[in-house]
Amino acid sequence: MFSIIIPTLNEEENIAKVICQFNEVKDQYNIEIIVSDSGSIDYTVRIAKKCADTVIAYNGKNCNISKTRNLGAKNANNEFLVFLDADILIDNVELFFDKLITTFNNEKIVAVSPRICVYPDKETKVDKFVHFIILLISRILNKVGIGYSRGGCQIIRTKFFNKVKGYNENFIAAEDVDIFRRLRKMGKTNIISDFKVYESPRRYREFGYISVLYAWFMNWFWTLMFNKSFSTKW
């Protein structure tokens, strides 16, 4: 039923726990786990091969996350594609998939994303505020017909993913908001706001929220106005 696709680049510290969180429910929900690597130089691939069902590496030139995600999707076999960043953790995995099944019982739904928050033990008041605003904006955009979702956890019906030809491989960034925008033309996209998944705050701590939010906004704006990403490197 579900193909979990995890794009990786030097994720040796996280990849095992991200994969293994699904161990107890793999048979229950017919889950396959695909790790799609983009040239890790640490032990990510070696670790992943011990845990995942399939591990593949992108061998072409100018690799980016769009190409890595698409490569994972080409090797997937199930009805739903779950694109999951390599630092995303889920408290209640069984409830997560039950939510997805209930949501996708509505045939008009083509893609969804859960609420994304920072790991509870590392979350600050600033994290809570910023992520609440992001959630609010995401819900509004989807409700008014502009598909929008962060790429940390995106669940897409495979047939519609194939219809839009996957992620735009010309995009260095904002491929996540771009694909939801294109999918919204084929059906409904939603944010499952009453279910949380958790991400590492490493990006916000390294670059700061002002820099990260500026890049997110500019990339989103450029996808709408110029059909390309603002960022020039991944």
Secondary structure by P-SEA (a helix, b strand, c coil): cbbbbbbbccccccaaaaaacccccccccbbbbbbbbcccccaaaaaaaacccbbbbbccccccaaaaaaaaaaaccccbbbbcccccccccaaaaaaaaaaaaccccccccccccccccccccaaaaaaaaaaaaaaaaaaaacbbbbbccbbbbcaaaaaaacccccccccaaaaaaaaaaaaabbbbbcccbbbbbbccccccccaaaaaaaaaaaaaaaacccccccccc
